[in-house]
Amino acid sequence: MDVSRLDLWPARRPGGRPSSIAHRGASAYRTENTLAAFSHAAALGADMWEIDLHLTADGVPVISHDASTAHVFGIDRMIAETTAADLAAAVPDLPTFRAVVDLARELDQALYVEVKARGAGRVGMALLDEWGFGAAVFGSFNHDEVRDMAAAGSRFPLSVLVRSGEDPFAAAYETGAGIVHLCWERAAPAPQTLVTPALLASAAEKELGVVLWHEERNPVLADLVGLPVLGICSNCPELVTLSRAELLAAQRKDPLHER
């Protein structure tokens, strides 16, 4: 299957606007990458949850941005060195991939799976096939991991996450990804100016989808929500569901508003 086809994007795009991708769930309001954060994101109108995939010592996929649970939960466990049972006992709020998939199915949400651990992509894709869940995209900063998922014949759209200064089109070509995810939120004071008409035209010509970084600044979002991109990540997913006029009006009401 040609996973570069844009009609394979699994999340809602109401009225053609970009999908609201809740970055680690509604992480501005709840502890990131927890079931509470994902549930709250759905309540705020998210279309998709961005989640981070690690593997325990016994190969069970769990959701955490960091390799250790220390920063988020204050309990220092290295995920790759801890069994799933021991991790669940020590850090009960850290969810398994299965728990998040079950909740996404219940709340009609798609998943944007960022692969953190080596080999976790193949594991996650195989499990989604086994569980009969198809509304997912897999991606990574790690080019080798994206290439490995492409080599596995992924039926899911694949995304390559692109840092500032990296050529997104070269990254897509080198990995076989059908989506370029621009992580340029700190690349310029007004990063929306980097998403130029020429860049978007090149992406369309190459049949590549575009996903944008996590953004919470109303003036920046006001310029992004009208662009022909697949989705925009945000810690405040409700902001991506607003129109340009609504975003600018909210900013005028509270000029010091920053999330």
C-alpha positions in Angstrom: 0.0 0.0 0.0 1.3 3.5 -0.9 1.4 5.1 2.6 2.3 8.5 1.0 -1.2 9.0 -0.2 -2.8 11.8 1.8 -6.2 10.2 1.8 -4.8 7.7 4.3 -4.6 10.4 7.0 -6.7 8.8 9.8 -7.8 11.9 11.9 -10.8 14.1 11.4 -10.3 17.5 9.6 -13.6 19.2 10.2 -14.3 21.7 7.4 -10.9 21.0 6.0 -9.1 22.6 8.8 -5.9 20.9 10.2 -6.5 18.1 12.7 -6.1 19.2 16.3 -3.3 16.9 17.6 -3.1 16.9 21.4 0.6 16.9 22.2 1.1 14.3 24.8 -2.6 14.7 25.4 -3.9 18.0 26.8 -0.6 18.4 28.5 -1.1 22.1 29.4 -3.8 20.9 31.8 -3.1 17.3 32.9 0.1 15.3 33.5 1.5 14.6 30.0 1.0 11.2 28.3 -1.5 9.9 30.9 -5.0 8.7 30.4 -6.3 11.8 32.2 -4.5 14.0 29.7 -5.9 12.0 26.7 -9.4 12.0 28.0 -9.3 15.8 28.7 -7.9 16.3 25.2 -10.9 14.6 23.7 -13.3 16.7 25.8 -11.5 19.8 24.4 -12.2 18.8 20.9 -9.0 17.1 19.8 -9.0 14.9 16.8 -5.9 13.0 17.5 -3.5 12.3 20.4 0.3 12.5 20.0 1.9 9.8 22.1 5.4 8.6 22.7 6.3 4.9 22.5 8.9 3.1 24.7 9.4 -0.6 25.4 9.8 -2.1 28.9 12.5 -4.7 29.7 10.1 -7.4 28.7 9.0 -5.8 25.5 5.7 -4.2 26.5 5.0 -0.9 24.8 4.2 2.0 27.2 3.6 5.7 26.8 6.3 8.1 28.0 8.2 11.0 26.4 11.3 10.3 28.5 13.3 7.1 28.8 13.0 7.5 32.6 9.9 8.2 34.7 11.8 10.6 37.0 10.9 13.9 35.5 7.2 13.5 35.0 6.3 11.2 38.0 9.2 11.8 40.4 9.9 8.1 40.5 13.2 7.1 38.9 12.7 4.0 36.7 14.4 3.5 33.4 11.7 2.0 31.3 13.9 -0.2 29.2 15.4 -1.7 32.3 12.1 -2.3 34.2 9.5 -5.0 33.5 6.0 -4.0 32.7 4.7 -5.4 36.0 7.3 -3.6 38.1 6.7 -0.4 36.2 3.0 -0.6 36.7 3.5 -1.2 40.5 6.0 1.7 40.8 4.3 4.2 38.4 0.6 3.3 38.1 -0.3 6.4 36.1 2.1 5.6 33.3 -0.2 4.0 30.7 0.4 1.0 28.5 0.0 1.3 24.8 -3.0 -1.0 25.0 -4.7 1.2 27.6 -4.3 4.2 25.3 -5.5 2.4 22.3 -8.6 1.2 24.1 -9.4 4.7 25.3 -8.8 6.1 21.8 -11.3 3.6 20.4 -13.8 4.5 23.1 -13.5 8.3 22.5 -13.2 8.1 18.7 -9.6 9.5 18.6 -6.8 8.8 16.1 -3.2 8.3 17.4 0.0 9.9 16.3 2.6 7.6 17.6 6.1 9.0 18.0 8.5 6.1 18.3 11.2 6.6 20.9 12.7 3.2 21.5 14.6 1.2 18.9 12.2 -1.4 17.4 9.1 0.0 19.1 7.6 0.9 15.7 7.4 -2.6 14.4 6.0 -3.8 17.8 3.4 -1.1 17.9 2.3 -1.6 14.3 2.0 -5.4 14.8 -0.1 -4.9 17.9 -2.5 -2.4 16.2 -3.0 -5.0 13.5 -3.7 -7.6 16.2 -6.1 -5.3 18.0 -7.9 -4.2 14.9 -7.1 -0.5 15.3 -6.3 1.4 12.1 -6.6 5.1 13.0 -2.9 5.7 13.5 0.2 7.4 12.1 3.7 6.3 13.1 6.7 8.6 13.1 10.1 9.4 14.6 13.1 11.7 14.7 15.2 8.6 14.2 15.6 8.1 10.5 16.7 4.5 11.0 13.5 3.8 12.8 11.3 5.3 10.1 13.2 3.4 7.4 12.7 0.2 9.5 9.0 0.7 9.6 8.9 1.4 5.9 10.9 -1.8 5.2 8.4 -3.7 7.3 5.7 -2.7 4.8 3.8 -0.4 7.1 0.1 -0.1 6.3 0.1 3.0 8.5 1.2 6.4 7.2 4.7 7.2 8.2 6.1 10.5 9.4 9.6 11.8 9.7 10.1 14.5 12.4 12.3 17.3 11.1 14.4 19.5 13.3 15.3 23.1 12.5 17.9 23.3 9.7 17.1 19.9 8.4 15.8 19.5 4.8 12.3 18.0 5.2 12.2 16.7 1.6 15.6 15.0 1.9 14.4 13.4 5.2 11.3 12.1 3.5 13.2 10.7 0.5 15.8 9.0 2.8 13.3 7.4 5.0 10.3 6.6 2.8 8.0 8.7 5.0 4.9 10.1 3.4 4.6 12.9 6.0 7.1 15.6 7.1 6.5 16.8 10.6 8.2 20.2 11.0 9.4 20.8 14.6 10.3 24.4 14.1 8.6 26.1 17.0 11.9 27.6 18.2 13.5 28.1 14.8 12.4 31.8 14.6 10.6 34.4 16.6 7.7 34.0 14.1 8.1 30.3 13.0 4.9 30.4 10.9 6.8 32.5 8.4 9.0 29.4 7.7 6.0 27.5 6.4 6.2 29.3 3.0 3.9 28.9 0.0 6.9 27.5 -1.8 7.5 24.8 0.8 3.8 23.8 0.8 3.7 23.7 -3.0 6.8 21.5 -3.0 5.2 19.2 -0.5 2.1 18.9 -2.6 4.1 18.3 -5.7 5.9 15.5 -4.0 2.6 14.1 -2.6 3.8 14.6 1.0 1.6 15.6 3.9 2.8 18.2 6.4 2.3 18.2 10.1 3.3 21.2 12.3 5.0 21.5 15.7 3.2 22.0 19.0 2.1 25.6 19.2 0.2 27.5 21.9 0.8 31.1 20.9 -2.5 32.6 19.5 -0.9 34.9 16.9 1.2 32.1 15.5 -1.7 29.7 15.5 -3.8 32.3 13.8 -1.4 32.1 10.8 -1.2 28.3 10.8 -4.8 27.2 11.1 -5.6 28.2 7.5 -2.7 26.4 5.9 -3.2 23.3 3.9 -1.5 21.0 6.4 -2.7 17.7 7.9 -2.5 18.6 11.5 -1.1 21.0 14.1 0.1 19.7 17.5 -0.7 21.7 20.7 -0.6 21.3 24.4 -3.9 23.2 24.3 -5.8 21.3 21.6 -8.8 23.4 21.8 -6.9 26.3 20.2 -6.4 24.4 17.0 -10.2 24.1 16.6 -10.6 27.9 16.5 -10.7 30.1 13.5 -8.1 32.8 12.7 -10.6 35.5 13.8 -11.4 33.7 17.1 -7.7 33.3 17.9 -6.9 36.9 17.2 -10.0 38.1 19.2 -9.0 36.0 22.2 -5.5 37.5 22.0 -6.9 41.0 21.9 -9.0 40.3 25.0 -5.9 39.2 26.9 -2.8 40.6 25.2 -0.5 39.0 27.8 -2.0 35.6 27.0 0.6 32.9 26.7 0.2 29.2 27.5 
